[in-house]
Amino acid sequence: MVEALDLVEKLRIRPGEQIRLSDRDPRDKCGLAAKEEAEALTRTCAQEIDTLQDHLYAEGRRALLVILQGTDTSGKDGTIRGVFNATGPLGVSVTAFRQPSEIELAHDYLWRVHAVCPRRGTIGIFNRSHYEEVLVAKVRGFAPKEEIEQRYEQINAFEKILVENGTTILKFMLHISKDEQAERLQERLDNPEKHWKFSAGDLDDRKHWDEFQEAYEIMLNRCSTPWAPWHVIPADRKWVRNAAIASIVKATLEAMDPRYPEVSWNPADFKIP
């Protein structure tokens, strides 16, 4: 069975590390022998995440933020279903970041992000995130180059504030190949039940594949910090993706070691009438 610490060591981007995504295999099995093994591992981790989240909620002092970032079809929705579906909804929030509204555009780009960060005792999951502001905004030219350049350190500082105030941050870049994306987009065209997932804009973004890959590399190199490291997850195989992320989330919660709070009264002093 693959060990979570081995996965962290293999997939984490060290601060200052200069990586190229082309050097990382999106079909890497991460030491998992077979699909059945990976799916069993994901189920086990999901149940343990549920238990640990209950402790976190009862403790009420800290939070966990899980950031999922990746190109279209990389599996952000599938990760949420596969890893967190067993977790009770009371202590979990999911935020999908879409095109900013008029009100959001009237504020700084982190305003809407800070507003939905997880409160103490909960797990927050971002489906896309503030990193769109150095990815899509960079490739599409939605902001001047000078502003984009400033955002890397602004984001690092923002995340440090969260960490120093009790939020542990896990960041996962779902790394898929261009060929795999083509297959998944074609499936959305071929399967009537998936037509709703298809957007013509996905094909437009695909024309900028190389530019997006470069933007991701800069993001990983500049924003993997000691307090909020990035992990590059091989995502061509959905079962590897889910097992790797589930293992790392579980290991992180175990390291946080949330505890049920002790009470100041003696249960024996009470009788239920």
N, C-alpha and C positions, 0 to 999 in steps of 0.2 A: 504494500500500500504506500502510495506517495506521501511524503511528510510535508506538512504545511510550511515548516521553516525552510525546507529545500526549495519549495515553490517561491517563497518570498525572496530568497537569495537569487534564484534564477531569473525572476521576472521584474524585480524592483530596479528602478533607474537610480543610480547613486547620484547625489548632488554634484553638479559639475561634469557629469559624464556626457561625453559627446557621442551620441548614437546615430546610427542610420537604420531606418526601418527595414531597408532592403537586406540588412544583415540578420534580421530576425524572422524565423520561419513561421508564418501564420498557421501552418498545419502541424506544428510541433505538438507532440502528445504529452509533453511535460512529465514524462516518466510513467504515464498511465498505460497499462498494458492493453486494455480493451474498453470498449464502450460500456459494457455491462458493469465493469469495475468502477468506471467514472460516475455512472448514474447512481450506483449504490452509495458511493462516497458523497455525492451531492445530497442525496436524501438524508443520510446520516448527519451531515453538517447542517442541513436546513433545520432538522429537529433540534439540534444542539443550539443553533442560533436562536431559535424560539425560546428555549429555556433561559439562555443568557440574556436575551432581551427582556424577559420577565424580571430578572434580577435587576437589570439596568433601570427599568421603569420603577420598580419598587424603591430602589436606592435614590433615584431622583436628583442626582448631583452632576452627572456627566451625560454627554451625547456622543453619538457616532454619526458621521457624515460620510456617505458612500457616493462618489462621483463616477458616473459612467459616461465616457466620451468615446465617440467613434463615428466613422463614416456611415452613410445610409446603409441599412441592412446588416450592420455589424452585430446586432443582437442585443441592444440595450433592453428592449421590452422582454425578450426571451430570458435574459439574465435575471431581471426582476421576478418574473414568474418562477423560474427554476430555483433560485436561491432563497427568495423571501416569501414564497407562497405559503409556507408552513408557519410563518410568523404571525402572531396575533395582530390584528389591525390597530389595536388601541395605541400601541407604542411605535408605529411606523408611519412615516409620511413619504409620499412620492411626489416629486415636482418635475413636470416636463416643461423644459424651457423652449418656448416658441418665439416667433418674431415679436420683438418688443411692441407694447401698445403705445399709444400716443402719450399717456401719462408716464409710462416707464421711460420713454425717450426724453421726457422733460427733466429727468433726474440723471445723476451719474450712473454709469453702466452697472455698478455693483449694488445700487439701491434695491432693486427687485430681488437680488440674490440674498442679501442680508435678511430681508424680510421673511424669507421662507427657510432659513437655516433651522435645523432641528432644535427644539427646546430640550432642556435637561430631562433625562430619563427616556429619551426616544432615539430611534434610528431614522435618519433622513436620507433619502435616496434622490439624487439628481439625475434625471434622464436628459442628457446634455447639461450645460452649466454655463458659468461665467467664462469658461474657456472658448465659447463661441466668439467672444470678443477679440481673441487673438488668432482665430481660425477663419471662420466665415468672414468676419470683418476685415481680416488681412487679405484673404484671397479675392474677395469681392470688392475691396476698396471702399468699404462703408465708413472708414475713418482714416484720417491722414496717417502717413507712416510714422510721424513723430509721436502721435498719440498711441499707436499700437506699440511702439517701442517702450513707452512709459508703462504700459499696462502689465508687463511681466512682473516687475518689481512691486507694482501696486497690488497685484493679485497675491504675490508671496506675502506681503505685509498684511493683507486682509485675512489670509488663512492663518497667519501667525496669531493674530488677534483672537480668532476662533479657538485655536488650540490652547492659548494661554488662559482662556476662559472656560476650559473644560470640554471642548469638542475634539474628539479624535477624528482625523480625516484619512480616508482611504481613497485613492484616485486610480481608476482603471481605464486604460486606453485599450479598446477592443480592436485588435489588429487583424484585418482580413485582407485577402488578396484581391486584386482587380478581377481576376477570373471568377472567384467565389461571389463577389458582388454581382457580376453579370448573371450568374445562375440564379441568385436570389431575386434579382429584379425581374428576370424572365418568368420565374415562378409566380410572381405577383401579377403578371400579365396573363399567364395561362390558367391560373386557379381563380374562378369567379369569387370564391370566398375571401380572396386576398386582394381583389381589385381596389378596395378602399385604402389599402396601404400604399398604393402606387401614386407617385406624383411625377409629373413631367419635369419638375425641378430637379428630381434625382438624376435624370439624364444630363441635365445642364451641369450639375456639380461634377458628374463623372467626367465631363470634358476637361475638368481642371484637376484630375486625379493627382498628377505629379506636383502641382502647386499645393494641394492640400497635404500631401505626404511631407513636403518640405516644411509647411507650417506646423504640422504635428511634431516634427523633429525639433524645431526651434522651441516649441512649447515644452516638450519633454526635457530638453537640455537646460532650459532657463527656469523651469518651475517645478523641478523635482527637488524638494528641500528636505532637510533633516526632520522638520516638523510635519511635512505633508508630501511624502514621496509618491511618485508615479509608479505604476506597474503596467507593463505592456503584456497584454493577455493574448495568446494565440487564439483566434476566434473563427478560423475556417471550420473547425470541428466544434459544433455547439456543445457537445458533451464534455470536451476538454475545457472550454470557456467556463461553463457553469461549475465544474468541479474545482477548477483553479480558484475562481473567485470565492466560492463557498468556503473552501479551505482557508483562504487568507482572512476572510471576514470572521470565521469561527476562531481562528488563532488570535486575531486582534482582540476580540471580545474576551477571550480567555485571559489574555495578558492584562486587559483592563480590570478583570476580576471583580465585577460588580457583585455586591452582597445585599441580601435582604437586611433592612435596618433592624437593629435591636430595639425592643420596646422597654419602657421604663416601668411597666407594670407586670404583675404575676398572673398568668392565665388562670392559676388555681384559685385566685381570689374572686372569680366570676362564675356564676351559674346561670345557664340559660333557662328561664322559667317555662 
